[in-house]
Amino acid sequence: MGADIDRDTFSPEEESRFVMRLQHCLTALESLLGRPGFGEGQTRVGLELELSLVGDDGRPLLRNQEVIAATDVERVEVELDRFNLEYNARPVPLAGAPFTSLLDDVTEALSGLRATAERFDGRIAAVGILPTLRESDLQRDALTDVPRFRAISSRIRALRNAPFEVRVDGPEPIRITCDDVTLEGANTSLQIHLQVHPQRFARVFNAAQIATAPVLALAGNSPVVAGRQGWEETRVAVFRQAVDDRGPSARWSPARVSFGNGWLKSGAHELFAEAVALHTPLLPVCSEEQPLDVLAEGGTPGLDELRLHNGTVWRWNRPVYDPSDGGHLRIEFRSLPSGPTATDMLANVALLLGLTAALARESWWMTVALPFRYAEYNFNEAARVGLDATLLWPSKRAPSPRPVQVRTLLDELIPLADEGLESVGVLPEERARHLDVLRARLESGQTGSRWQRSTLIALERDGMPRERALVEMVDRYLEHSASERPVHEWPAPTTGRSS
């Protein structure tokens, strides 16, 4: 969830000063974005991978701080709940073989973390929502005991002034009540960071918004929460409600978790300004930097307050300002789930970035032919039913948009993604290696969610009670996940251990 915070209480004076400094940051950012040469240079891509710790009993293992203290794996951090970890891969150039480089990095990290977890009688799960989580696992005592998470917890609870409730209308209606934001810890994601030139930011960001839905439909891996079957990507519905700071009397106000409020018109500054205007600060920690003075002296300001605030507004695609190495902008793609394997995840990354690159050349007309509310509808529909979704896709000829079954659409979009990757310098063999995984998954129809759901149904059909079936399904999932065989190759579910 971002930067280090050393305390969890703040005075009214600190809050007022923070709000004032946010405006200074926005002014500095606007000037910085107009500086010749800012944000130029080699395009790089990176990722953050959230993981769950699982005990030998298939249940969550609440020992993240101990595992991190014991591991030799670098760039791994605690996350919100005590069974959550996050691994940060090294950024690599987008041209060449980026996905194989990231795949090697993630595979090595997972191997090291699995070895460390075994010392605590645990395992590492890369899965959107751990299927064996119970409602009781997601209450306040699950919170990782660090000041940042305590502060976010107390601030959101104070703003909301009501219990957190999650409702998901899936195959088995889900109703969960929680006393804290720890419900969000059920979700583990794959977050992709793409460096973007400031002058192209609006086009690329809008393209990312359009590309997200069809890729998500092919990447679902979160069909179960609290023992009940929900959406293909239930993570989307859970996250939206789990950190909602709006109490019952404030449902009219903008949500902190959202797909956005419209197509981007000008550039990244627009999104940062919107975050400041719409949302109460949660972590009003002020730095000593004077960003306008740093800018006047030719330096690159940290804009610490703006970056901190932006990190508590959880758009599914989010702008990022990074002051390192002269400064640059990134898009953080936050919609994809963790898992099932590193191979699957990097294939998803290739498709999403390739499609974004291709659509960025067309976004000028696509945003006209696809009113924003339909893009948001597509996102939710892809999360709800995955490969069974019918999306509304822009057309150059009226009427637009037009309904199209997502499987048919993906048949067209995977080759388009290949063209997009070619345009940014990704090598032919690299494109084929990773996009072929998606082609095979699409042909088989077996996503992570479909495999989990069909395995659970098969086990219950054979007479196994739900709770035991979930544990058995997780055991099989972890075995297959560690094998690095992509999910479309996982055997059809049976009741024997051979599956």
C-alpha positions as CSV (number, residue, x, y, z in Angstrom):
1,M,0.0,0.0,0.0
2,G,2.9,2.4,-0.5
3,A,5.2,4.6,1.6
4,D,6.4,4.0,5.1
5,I,4.5,5.9,7.9
6,D,5.8,6.0,11.4
7,R,2.6,6.9,13.3
8,D,-1.2,6.5,13.1
9,T,-2.6,9.6,14.8
10,F,-2.7,13.1,13.4
11,S,-3.7,16.6,14.6
12,P,-6.3,18.9,12.9
13,E,-3.3,21.3,12.3
14,E,-1.5,18.6,10.4
15,E,-4.5,17.9,8.3
16,S,-4.9,21.5,7.4
17,R,-1.3,21.9,6.5
18,F,-1.4,18.7,4.4
19,V,-4.4,20.0,2.4
20,M,-2.5,23.2,1.7
21,R,0.6,21.3,0.6
22,L,-1.4,19.2,-1.7
23,Q,-2.2,22.3,-3.7
24,H,1.4,23.3,-3.8
25,C,2.3,19.8,-5.1
26,L,-0.4,20.2,-7.9
27,T,1.0,23.5,-8.9
28,A,4.5,22.1,-9.0
29,L,3.4,19.0,-11.0
30,E,1.7,21.2,-13.6
31,S,4.9,23.1,-14.1
32,L,7.1,20.0,-14.1
33,L,5.0,18.3,-16.8
34,G,5.7,21.2,-19.1
35,R,9.4,21.1,-18.5
36,P,11.3,20.1,-21.7
37,G,12.6,16.6,-21.5
38,F,10.7,15.6,-18.4
39,G,9.6,11.9,-18.4
40,E,11.5,11.1,-21.6
41,G,13.9,8.2,-22.0
42,Q,13.7,4.4,-22.1
43,T,10.2,3.0,-21.4
44,R,10.3,0.5,-18.6
45,V,7.8,-1.9,-17.1
46,G,7.7,-3.4,-13.6
47,L,5.2,-5.2,-11.4
48,E,4.1,-5.8,-7.8
49,L,2.8,-9.3,-6.9
50,E,0.6,-9.8,-3.8
51,L,0.6,-13.2,-2.2
52,S,-1.1,-15.1,0.6
53,L,0.5,-17.3,3.2
54,V,-1.2,-20.7,3.6
55,G,-0.7,-23.2,6.4
56,D,-0.4,-27.0,6.0
57,D,-4.1,-27.1,6.9
58,G,-5.0,-25.0,3.8
59,R,-6.0,-22.1,6.0
60,P,-4.4,-18.6,6.1
61,L,-1.1,-18.4,8.0
62,L,-0.8,-15.1,9.9
63,R,3.0,-14.9,10.0
64,N,4.0,-12.4,7.3
65,Q,6.5,-10.4,9.4
66,E,8.3,-13.6,10.5
67,V,8.5,-14.9,7.0
68,I,9.9,-11.6,5.7
69,A,12.4,-11.4,8.6
70,A,13.6,-15.0,7.7
71,T,13.8,-14.8,3.9
72,D,16.8,-14.0,1.7
73,V,14.4,-12.7,-1.0
74,E,14.8,-9.0,-1.5
75,R,12.1,-6.4,-2.3
76,V,9.4,-8.3,-0.4
77,E,7.1,-6.4,2.0
78,V,4.2,-7.0,4.3
79,E,0.8,-6.1,3.1
80,L,-2.5,-5.2,4.9
81,D,-3.3,-8.5,6.6
82,R,-1.0,-10.8,8.5
83,F,-1.2,-13.5,5.8
84,N,-0.3,-11.1,3.0
85,L,3.0,-10.4,1.3
86,E,4.0,-8.3,-1.7
87,Y,7.0,-8.8,-4.0
88,N,8.3,-6.0,-6.1
89,A,10.1,-7.1,-9.3
90,R,13.0,-5.1,-10.8
91,P,11.7,-2.8,-13.6
92,V,13.0,-3.8,-17.1
93,P,13.0,-2.1,-20.5
94,L,9.8,-2.7,-22.4
95,A,11.7,-3.3,-25.7
96,G,13.3,-6.7,-26.2
97,A,12.2,-9.6,-23.9
98,P,10.6,-7.8,-20.9
99,F,8.1,-10.5,-20.0
100,T,10.7,-13.3,-19.9
101,S,12.9,-11.1,-17.7
102,L,10.1,-10.5,-15.3
103,L,9.0,-14.1,-15.5
104,D,12.5,-15.2,-14.4
105,D,12.5,-12.6,-11.6
106,V,9.1,-13.6,-10.3
107,T,9.8,-17.4,-10.6
108,E,13.1,-17.0,-8.6
109,A,11.3,-14.9,-5.9
110,L,8.5,-17.4,-5.5
111,S,10.9,-20.2,-5.2
112,G,12.7,-18.4,-2.4
113,L,9.5,-17.4,-0.6
114,R,8.2,-21.0,-0.8
115,A,11.4,-22.3,0.8
116,T,11.1,-19.7,3.6
117,A,7.4,-20.4,4.2
118,E,8.1,-24.1,4.6
119,R,10.2,-23.3,7.7
120,F,7.0,-22.0,9.2
121,D,4.9,-25.0,8.0
122,G,3.5,-22.7,5.4
123,R,3.1,-22.3,1.6
124,I,2.8,-19.4,-0.8
125,A,-0.4,-18.9,-2.7
126,A,-0.7,-16.7,-5.8
127,V,-4.4,-16.5,-6.1
128,G,-6.9,-13.6,-6.4
129,I,-8.7,-14.6,-3.2
130,L,-7.7,-17.5,-1.0
131,P,-10.7,-19.8,-1.3
132,T,-10.4,-21.1,2.3
133,L,-10.7,-17.7,3.9
134,R,-13.6,-17.4,6.4
135,E,-15.4,-14.3,7.5
136,S,-13.8,-14.7,10.9
137,D,-10.3,-14.5,9.3
138,L,-10.9,-11.0,8.0
139,Q,-11.7,-9.2,11.2
140,R,-9.6,-6.5,13.0
141,D,-7.1,-8.9,14.6
142,A,-5.9,-9.9,11.1
143,L,-4.4,-6.4,10.5
144,T,-0.6,-6.3,10.1
145,D,0.7,-4.3,13.0
146,V,2.5,-1.4,11.3
147,P,1.6,2.3,11.6
148,R,0.6,2.8,8.0
149,F,-2.1,0.1,8.1
150,R,-3.2,1.2,11.6
151,A,-3.6,4.7,10.3
152,I,-5.6,3.7,7.2
153,S,-7.8,1.5,9.3
154,S,-8.6,4.1,11.9
155,R,-9.1,6.9,9.4
156,I,-11.4,5.0,7.2
157,R,-13.4,3.6,10.2
158,A,-13.8,7.1,11.5
159,L,-15.0,8.5,8.2
160,R,-17.4,5.6,7.6
161,N,-18.7,5.3,11.2
162,A,-20.4,2.0,10.3
163,P,-19.4,-1.7,9.9
164,F,-18.0,-2.7,6.5
165,E,-20.4,-4.8,4.5
166,V,-19.7,-6.7,1.3
167,R,-22.6,-7.9,-0.9
168,V,-21.9,-9.9,-4.1
169,D,-24.8,-11.3,-6.2
170,G,-23.1,-14.3,-7.8
171,P,-24.2,-18.0,-8.1
172,E,-24.2,-18.1,-4.3
173,P,-25.1,-14.7,-2.9
174,I,-22.4,-13.4,-0.6
175,R,-23.0,-11.3,2.5
176,I,-20.0,-10.4,4.7
177,T,-19.8,-8.0,7.6
178,C,-16.4,-6.9,9.0
179,D,-15.3,-4.5,11.7
180,D,-12.3,-3.2,9.8
181,V,-10.6,-2.7,6.4
182,T,-9.0,-6.0,6.9
183,L,-11.6,-7.4,4.5
184,E,-9.5,-5.9,1.8
185,G,-6.7,-8.3,2.7
186,A,-8.7,-11.1,1.1
187,N,-7.7,-9.6,-2.3
188,T,-4.3,-10.2,-3.8
189,S,-3.4,-8.6,-7.1
190,L,-0.8,-8.4,-9.9
191,Q,-0.1,-4.7,-10.3
192,I,1.7,-3.6,-13.5
193,H,3.7,-0.4,-13.8
194,L,4.2,1.1,-17.3
195,Q,6.3,4.2,-17.8
196,V,4.5,6.7,-20.1
197,H,5.6,9.9,-21.8
198,P,3.7,12.9,-20.4
199,Q,2.6,14.1,-23.8
200,R,1.0,10.6,-24.6
201,F,-0.4,10.0,-21.2
202,A,-4.1,10.7,-22.0
203,R,-4.1,8.5,-25.1
204,V,-2.3,5.6,-23.4
205,F,-4.4,5.9,-20.2
206,N,-7.7,5.9,-22.1
207,A,-6.4,2.9,-24.1
208,A,-5.6,1.1,-20.9
209,Q,-9.2,1.7,-19.6
210,I,-10.6,0.2,-22.8
211,A,-8.2,-2.8,-22.8
212,T,-8.7,-3.8,-19.2
213,A,-12.1,-5.5,-19.6
214,P,-11.4,-8.1,-22.3
215,V,-8.0,-9.0,-20.6
216,L,-9.7,-9.3,-17.2
217,A,-12.3,-11.6,-18.7
218,L,-9.5,-14.0,-19.8
219,A,-7.6,-13.6,-16.5
220,G,-10.2,-14.3,-13.8
221,N,-8.9,-16.1,-10.7
222,S,-11.1,-15.1,-7.7
223,P,-14.4,-17.2,-7.8
224,V,-14.8,-17.9,-4.1
225,V,-14.9,-15.7,-1.0
226,A,-15.8,-16.7,2.5
227,G,-16.7,-20.2,1.3
228,R,-19.2,-19.1,-1.3
229,Q,-19.1,-18.8,-5.1
230,G,-19.2,-15.3,-6.5
231,W,-18.1,-13.6,-9.7
232,E,-15.3,-14.9,-12.0
233,E,-13.2,-12.0,-10.5
234,T,-14.9,-11.5,-7.1
235,R,-11.9,-9.4,-6.1
236,V,-13.4,-6.5,-8.0
237,A,-16.6,-6.5,-6.0
238,V,-14.9,-7.1,-2.7
239,F,-12.3,-4.4,-3.0
240,R,-14.8,-1.8,-4.0
241,Q,-16.7,-2.3,-0.8
242,A,-13.9,-3.3,1.6
243,V,-12.2,0.1,1.8
244,D,-15.3,2.2,1.2
245,D,-15.0,5.3,3.5
246,R,-18.6,6.4,2.8
247,G,-21.1,5.7,5.6
248,P,-24.8,5.0,4.9
249,S,-25.6,8.7,4.8
250,A,-22.8,9.6,2.3
251,R,-23.4,7.1,-0.5
252,W,-23.7,10.0,-2.9
253,S,-20.1,10.9,-2.6
254,P,-17.3,9.5,-4.9
255,A,-15.9,6.1,-4.0
256,R,-12.2,5.7,-3.3
257,V,-12.2,2.5,-5.4
258,S,-13.5,3.2,-8.8
259,F,-13.0,2.7,-12.5
260,G,-12.9,6.4,-12.9
261,N,-15.2,9.3,-13.7
262,G,-14.8,9.8,-17.4
263,W,-12.3,9.8,-20.3
264,L,-9.1,11.6,-19.7
265,K,-9.0,14.9,-21.6
266,S,-5.7,16.6,-21.0
267,G,-3.1,14.5,-19.1
268,A,-2.0,13.0,-15.8
269,H,-2.4,16.3,-13.9
270,E,-6.1,16.0,-14.4
271,L,-6.2,12.7,-12.5
272,F,-4.1,13.9,-9.6
273,A,-6.2,17.0,-9.2
274,E,-9.3,14.9,-9.2
275,A,-8.0,12.7,-6.5
276,V,-7.2,15.8,-4.4
277,A,-10.6,17.4,-5.0
278,L,-12.8,14.4,-4.4
279,H,-11.2,12.5,-1.4
280,T,-10.4,13.4,2.2
281,P,-6.8,12.7,3.0
282,L,-6.2,9.6,5.1
283,L,-2.5,10.0,5.9
284,P,-1.8,13.7,6.4
285,V,2.0,13.3,6.9
286,C,3.9,16.4,5.7
287,S,7.4,16.6,4.5
288,E,9.8,19.5,4.8
289,E,10.3,19.8,1.1
290,Q,9.3,23.1,-0.6
291,P,8.3,21.7,-4.1
292,L,8.0,25.1,-5.8
293,D,11.5,26.1,-4.6
294,V,13.0,22.8,-5.7
295,L,11.4,23.3,-9.1
296,A,12.6,26.9,-9.4
297,E,16.2,25.6,-8.7
298,G,15.9,23.2,-11.6
299,G,15.5,20.1,-9.4
300,T,12.8,17.4,-9.4
301,P,10.5,17.7,-6.4
302,G,9.4,14.6,-4.5
303,L,5.8,15.8,-4.2
304,D,5.6,13.6,-1.2
305,E,2.1,14.6,-0.1
306,L,0.6,14.1,-3.5
307,R,2.2,10.7,-3.9
308,L,1.0,9.7,-0.4
309,H,-2.6,10.9,-1.0
310,N,-2.7,9.3,-4.5
311,G,-1.8,6.0,-2.9
312,T,-5.0,6.0,-0.9
313,V,-7.3,6.6,-3.9
314,W,-7.6,3.2,-5.5
315,R,-8.5,3.5,-9.2
316,W,-8.3,0.3,-11.1
317,N,-5.9,2.1,-13.4
318,R,-4.0,4.7,-11.5
319,P,-1.5,7.5,-12.4
320,V,1.9,7.4,-10.6
321,Y,4.5,10.1,-10.3
322,D,8.0,9.0,-9.5
323,P,10.7,11.6,-8.8
324,S,13.6,9.2,-9.3
325,D,16.2,9.7,-12.0
326,G,14.8,13.1,-13.0
327,G,11.2,12.0,-12.7
328,H,8.6,10.2,-14.8
329,L,5.0,9.2,-15.0
330,R,3.6,5.7,-14.9
331,I,0.3,4.0,-15.3
332,E,-0.4,1.4,-12.6
333,F,-2.7,-1.4,-13.9
334,R,-4.4,-2.8,-10.8
335,S,-7.3,-4.9,-12.1
336,L,-5.5,-8.3,-12.6
337,P,-5.5,-11.0,-10.0
338,S,-2.5,-12.8,-8.6
339,G,-1.9,-16.3,-10.1
340,P,-2.4,-19.0,-11.1
341,T,1.3,-19.3,-12.2
342,A,4.0,-16.9,-13.0
343,T,3.7,-18.0,-16.6
344,D,0.0,-17.1,-16.7
345,M,0.6,-13.8,-15.1
346,L,3.3,-12.6,-17.5
347,A,1.1,-13.7,-20.4
348,N,-1.6,-11.5,-19.0
349,V,0.9,-8.7,-18.7
350,A,1.9,-9.1,-22.4
351,L,-1.7,-9.0,-23.5
352,L,-2.7,-6.0,-21.5
353,L,0.4,-3.9,-22.4
354,G,0.3,-5.0,-26.1
355,L,-3.4,-4.2,-26.4
356,T,-2.9,-0.8,-24.6
357,A,-0.1,0.1,-27.0
358,A,-2.3,-0.8,-30.0
359,L,-5.4,0.9,-28.8
360,A,-3.5,4.1,-27.9
361,R,-3.2,4.8,-31.6
362,E,-7.0,4.5,-31.9
363,S,-8.2,5.9,-28.6
364,W,-9.0,9.3,-30.2
365,W,-12.0,7.9,-32.0
366,M,-12.7,5.0,-29.6
367,T,-13.4,7.3,-26.7
368,V,-16.0,9.1,-28.9
369,A,-17.6,5.9,-30.0
370,L,-17.6,4.3,-26.5
371,P,-19.3,6.6,-23.9
372,F,-17.4,6.1,-20.6
373,R,-20.3,4.4,-18.8
374,Y,-20.1,1.6,-21.3
375,A,-16.4,1.1,-20.6
376,E,-17.2,0.8,-16.9
377,Y,-20.0,-1.6,-17.7
378,N,-17.6,-3.7,-19.7
379,F,-15.2,-3.8,-16.7
380,N,-17.8,-5.0,-14.3
381,E,-19.3,-7.5,-16.7
382,A,-15.9,-9.0,-17.4
383,A,-15.3,-9.3,-13.7
384,R,-18.8,-10.8,-13.1
385,V,-18.9,-13.5,-15.8
386,G,-15.5,-13.7,-17.4
387,L,-15.4,-15.5,-20.7
388,D,-19.3,-15.6,-20.8
389,A,-19.4,-11.8,-21.0
390,T,-20.9,-9.8,-23.8
391,L,-19.0,-6.5,-24.0
392,L,-20.0,-3.3,-25.7
393,W,-17.2,-2.5,-28.2
394,P,-16.7,0.8,-30.2
395,S,-17.3,0.8,-33.9
396,K,-16.2,3.3,-36.5
397,R,-19.7,3.0,-38.1
398,A,-22.9,3.9,-36.3
399,P,-24.5,2.6,-34.2
400,S,-21.7,2.4,-31.7
401,P,-20.9,0.7,-29.4
402,R,-22.0,-2.8,-30.5
403,P,-22.4,-6.0,-28.4
404,V,-19.8,-8.7,-29.0
405,Q,-19.1,-11.9,-27.1
406,V,-15.8,-11.5,-25.4
407,R,-14.4,-14.8,-26.8
408,T,-15.0,-13.6,-30.3
409,L,-13.5,-10.2,-29.4
410,L,-10.4,-11.8,-27.9
411,D,-9.8,-13.7,-31.1
412,E,-9.3,-10.3,-32.8
413,L,-7.6,-8.6,-29.9
414,I,-4.7,-11.0,-29.3
415,P,-3.3,-10.4,-32.8
416,L,-3.8,-6.7,-32.3
417,A,-1.8,-7.0,-29.0
418,D,0.9,-8.6,-31.0
419,E,1.0,-5.6,-33.3
420,G,1.1,-3.3,-30.3
421,L,4.0,-5.1,-28.7
422,E,5.9,-5.1,-32.1
423,S,5.4,-1.3,-32.2
424,V,7.2,-0.8,-28.9
425,G,10.1,-3.1,-29.8
426,V,9.2,-6.4,-28.2
427,L,11.0,-9.3,-30.0
428,P,9.0,-11.7,-32.2
429,E,9.9,-14.8,-30.2
430,E,9.0,-13.0,-27.0
431,R,5.6,-12.0,-28.3
432,A,4.8,-15.5,-29.6
433,R,6.0,-17.2,-26.3
434,H,3.6,-15.2,-24.1
435,L,0.7,-14.6,-26.3
436,D,0.5,-18.3,-27.3
437,V,-0.3,-19.0,-23.6
438,L,-3.3,-16.7,-24.0
439,R,-4.4,-18.3,-27.3
440,A,-4.3,-21.7,-25.6
441,R,-6.2,-20.5,-22.6
442,L,-8.9,-18.9,-24.8
443,E,-9.2,-22.1,-26.8
444,S,-9.6,-24.3,-23.7
445,G,-11.8,-21.9,-21.9
446,Q,-10.0,-22.8,-18.6
447,T,-9.1,-19.7,-16.6
448,G,-8.0,-19.9,-13.0
449,S,-11.6,-19.2,-11.9
450,R,-13.0,-21.8,-14.1
451,W,-10.6,-24.4,-12.8
452,Q,-11.3,-23.6,-9.2
453,R,-15.0,-23.6,-9.7
454,S,-15.2,-26.9,-11.6
455,T,-12.9,-28.6,-9.1
456,L,-15.0,-27.5,-6.2
457,I,-18.2,-28.7,-7.9
458,A,-16.6,-32.0,-8.8
459,L,-15.5,-32.6,-5.2
460,E,-18.9,-31.7,-3.8
461,R,-20.6,-33.9,-6.3
462,D,-18.6,-36.8,-4.9
463,G,-20.0,-36.1,-1.5
464,M,-17.2,-33.9,0.1
465,P,-18.5,-31.2,2.4
466,R,-17.9,-27.6,1.3
467,E,-15.2,-26.7,3.8
468,R,-13.2,-29.9,3.2
469,A,-13.7,-29.5,-0.6
470,L,-12.2,-26.0,-0.4
471,V,-9.1,-27.2,1.4
472,E,-8.7,-30.1,-1.1
473,M,-9.1,-27.7,-4.0
474,V,-6.5,-25.3,-2.5
475,D,-4.0,-28.2,-2.0
476,R,-4.4,-29.1,-5.7
477,Y,-4.2,-25.5,-6.8
478,L,-0.9,-25.0,-5.0
479,E,0.6,-28.1,-6.4
480,H,-0.3,-27.1,-10.0
481,S,0.8,-23.5,-9.4
482,A,4.2,-24.5,-8.1
483,S,4.7,-26.7,-11.2
484,E,4.5,-23.6,-13.5
485,R,2.3,-25.4,-16.0
486,P,-0.1,-22.7,-17.3
487,V,-3.6,-23.1,-16.1
488,H,-5.0,-24.2,-19.4
489,E,-2.9,-27.4,-19.0
490,W,-4.1,-28.2,-15.6
491,P,-6.0,-31.6,-15.6
492,A,-9.7,-31.7,-15.5
493,P,-10.9,-32.1,-11.9
494,T,-11.4,-35.6,-10.5
495,T,-11.9,-36.8,-7.0
496,G,-8.6,-38.6,-6.9
497,R,-5.2,-37.0,-6.0
498,S,-4.1,-37.5,-9.6
499,S,-5.8,-34.2,-10.6
